[in-house]
Amino acid sequence: MPTRIPEEVVTEIRERVNIVDVISPYVQLKKQGRNLFGVCPFHEERTPSFSVNEDKQIFHCFSCGRGGNVYSFIMDIDQVPFPQAVAKVAPLAGVDLDDRYLSDEKSQVVDEKTQALRDLYQEATKLYHHILVNTQEGEMALAYLHERGLDDATIDAFMLGYAPGDDFLLDYFKNKQVDYQLLRASELFVAYDDGSLHDRFSQRVLFTIRDQNGHPIAFSGRRLVPDDSQPKYVNSPESPLFDKSNELFNLDLARDSIKKSKQVILFEGFMDVIAAFQAGIKNGVASMGTSLTVDQVHQLNRYADTVIIAYDADSAGQNATKRALDLIQQNSQLKVLVAHIPDNQDPDEYLRSHDAAALTDVLEHHNENPITFNLRFLKQGRDFSNQNDVFAYIEQALALIATVDEPVVRDSYLRRLSEEYQISLDALNDQIRPLLMQRAARRQTPQQAQDVPAKSAPLQDLPPTQNGVQAVGRVEKAEQILLAWMLRDNDVWLEVTQQPDFAFSDVPYETLYMLAAGYRQMHNLTEIDDLSAFMDYVQKPELIRILTDIENISDDLFEDRQAVQDYVQVIMEVEPLEAKIASLKQQLAQAKEMHNDAQVAQLSVELINALKAQQAMRNKGGQ
């Protein structure tokens, strides 16, 4: 196991090299204003948007959002972990790095508790798998998997298992005298009010969830018999090992295939991934039973150039496809396609009713681009015998077509719209022209974006972009600016940290906040003005990209100290209240549909109170 490279060695190497010298072999850079620009090596582009700041020794792409210091660049361009990136830069700095810091092993130094939890999950996985394939208790679960078309080799590869009842796993670990606190922390068990533990999974076939290094970290259990009193699936909650927003099912097995093909297939369910894998489609992954997250998109962006979304064809699947499509386009430069699976089948069903070649053909040749998918998606729920619905659809379709840059492609969509709804092409062109002019006026070159400071009000008009960075939601904009301010100004750090129960809404920002607290204490700092050095401490690429983004925020946004409390209010009060109001409105609509008068009355009162609180907040803030 390699020895951790001392921080002073990492710092010495970074300070003795010029990031321009490291990047130049990969990117042809030209001076433009204060920075150097070139074509980004991480995605296809025609206009250079890859910027290198020689003074700050950081890089940033204004299109795909990648950024960081010299080590981050090598980690991304060569797909190597941090120690190997340091080793590659060391000769350029004239530093001889001791061999004990280098190793090809994928193992990482982990703390004792994490290793104990890993060992626990590894043992539980082996036990559940043994019960499935070798015991009478697992026969029904094994038969179910065989009926779903899985062979024994695939069942072994994915370490599928079966959880019997009667606290079988708990008794097993008790007999081995495993510590109670470790068992409780593992989330393999449910703790009752009296403190007793009980198996979380009982009489369920288990899908083993592994991290990207292949360590079992969670399970998803499917019931085998109809029982409306029990949910169809029971999933592991988050634990010290498992952060569902950051994990992708099967990434450990799919990663090499994704890196080789530069393409990843995003499935909706575990069975879709496993069935496709058995059929020879090795580059499939799935999110953890929830909507796709920004962290997951960033992970895919590290390995692939193209994402094919192959969700179910039903209404829920199409809605999930729309959310995933928007999220990927807003948070990466990945090319996105949507697989159009015939007969309204999900991938697993289509594979079982056809064959591997048929599914491969669908994934390769029956894809929609985002515009085509969205045009079809916009038709959902509309009555096209109603003229108002037709006009509303055309208005939304034109807004979508206006986002197409290529005139020939845009014209083809307009002609298709003209023919389908018997509207003259001239009329459609007249209606789309103002939209195209507005879009052209909003465009900026990366250098223009860098030189124009954002001058927006903190709460109501937070800037749609931060100096060219991809647009984000209002709460994340507040988090970006507030975190940047806290890092550079100790008075702001103290003002925010003294707020009772303050926490950032999004996990990456809260993580950076905690890392910054440790970094300040370790180095006895009152401010973190060298973000390149802090990046070495952070190391995680998705967090380094956030630091690169906030480095580009205009100084104008740090002048009015009263804005600090405005940002805190957005993060802790405004956004949570808006989310609560939206949830109450949805619940109220459902209660009305069910004619549940008592629930309608209760929810109406709650909604009125929430709206009053929102109005009071606006009056207080002068919004």
Secondary structure, 3 states (H helix, E strand, C coil): CCCCCCHHHHHHHHHHCCHHHHHCCCCCCEEECCEEEECCCCCCCCCCCEEEECCCCEEEECCCCCEECHHHHHHHHHCCCHHHHHHHHHHHHCCCCCHHHCCCCCCCCCCHHHHHHHHHHHHHHHHHHHHHHHCHHHHHHHHHHHHCCCCHHHHHHCCCEEECCCCHHHHHHHHCCCCHHHHHHHCCEEECCCCCEEECCCCEEEEEEECCCCCEEEEEEEECCCCCCCCCEEECCCCCCCCCCCCCECHHHHHHHHHHHCEEEEECCHHHHHHHHHCCCCCEEECCCCCCCHHHHHHHHHHCCEEEEECCCCHHHHHHHHHHHHHHHHHCCCEEEEECCHHHCCHHHHHHHCCHHHHHHHHHHCEECHHHHHHHHCCCCCCCCCHHHHHHHHHHHHHHHCCCCCHHHHHHHHHHHHHHHCCCHHHHHHHHHHHHHHHHHHCCCHHHHHHCCCCCCCCCCCCCCCCCCCCCCHHHHHHHHHHHHHHHCHHHHHHHHCCCCCCCCCHHHHHHHHHHHHHHHHHCCCCCCCHHHHHHHHCCHHHHHHHHHHHCCCHHHHCCCCHHHHHHHHHHHHHHHHHHHHHHHHHHHHHHHCCCHHHHHHHHHHHHHHHHHHHHHHHHHCC
